Amino acid sequence: MTSKDLLSLCGRISLVMAAFAFIAGIVAGPLLQKVWFSTLTVTEHGPGHAPLPPSPSGGLQADKQS
């Protein structure tokens, strides 16, 4: 096998591998996106309820009374 034939064979194998990698990227992209960007829900179990945040209307009522 001459060096020209060997170079041609390596080129064909490289093109086939690149094609498989390209198709695998197209197929795996949406699947991996769901895994990487999944929403994470954290819950905490403890005694009682969490304190409520201050209501924004509370500051307005104090300004109206002054």
C-alpha positions as CSV (number, residue, x, y, z in Angstrom):
1,M,0.0,0.0,0.0
2,T,1.5,3.3,-1.0
3,S,1.5,6.4,1.1
4,K,-1.1,8.0,-1.2
5,D,-3.5,5.0,-0.6
6,L,-2.8,5.1,3.2
7,L,-3.5,8.8,3.3
8,S,-6.7,8.3,1.3
9,L,-7.8,5.6,3.7
10,C,-7.1,7.7,6.8
11,G,-9.1,10.6,5.2
12,R,-12.1,8.4,4.6
13,I,-12.0,7.0,8.1
14,S,-11.8,10.6,9.5
15,L,-14.7,11.7,7.4
16,V,-16.9,8.8,8.7
17,M,-15.9,9.5,12.3
18,A,-16.7,13.2,11.8
19,A,-20.1,12.4,10.4
20,F,-20.9,10.1,13.3
21,A,-19.8,12.8,15.8
22,F,-21.9,15.4,14.0
23,I,-25.1,13.2,14.0
24,A,-24.5,12.2,17.7
25,G,-24.2,15.9,18.6
26,I,-27.5,16.7,16.9
27,V,-29.3,13.8,18.6
28,A,-27.7,14.2,22.0
29,G,-28.1,18.0,22.2
30,P,-31.8,18.2,23.2
31,L,-31.4,15.3,25.5
32,L,-28.4,16.8,27.4
33,Q,-30.1,20.2,27.5
34,K,-32.9,18.7,29.5
35,V,-30.5,17.2,32.0
36,W,-28.2,20.2,32.3
37,F,-31.0,22.8,32.6
38,S,-33.5,20.9,34.7
39,T,-35.2,22.9,37.5
40,L,-34.1,22.0,41.0
41,T,-36.7,22.2,43.8
42,V,-35.5,22.4,47.4
43,T,-37.9,21.8,50.2
44,E,-37.1,22.2,53.9
45,H,-39.0,20.3,56.6
46,G,-39.0,22.0,59.9
47,P,-41.2,23.0,62.8
48,G,-43.7,25.7,62.0
49,H,-44.1,27.8,58.9
50,A,-41.5,30.1,57.3
51,P,-41.9,33.8,58.1
52,L,-43.8,35.8,55.5
53,P,-41.9,38.5,53.6
54,P,-42.9,42.1,54.5
55,S,-45.7,43.3,52.3
56,P,-44.9,46.3,50.0
57,S,-48.3,47.9,50.9
58,G,-47.2,48.3,54.6
59,G,-44.7,51.1,53.7
60,L,-47.4,52.9,51.7
61,Q,-49.9,52.9,54.5
62,A,-47.3,54.3,57.0
63,D,-46.7,57.2,54.5
64,K,-50.4,57.9,54.2
65,Q,-50.9,58.1,57.9
66,S,-48.1,60.6,58.5
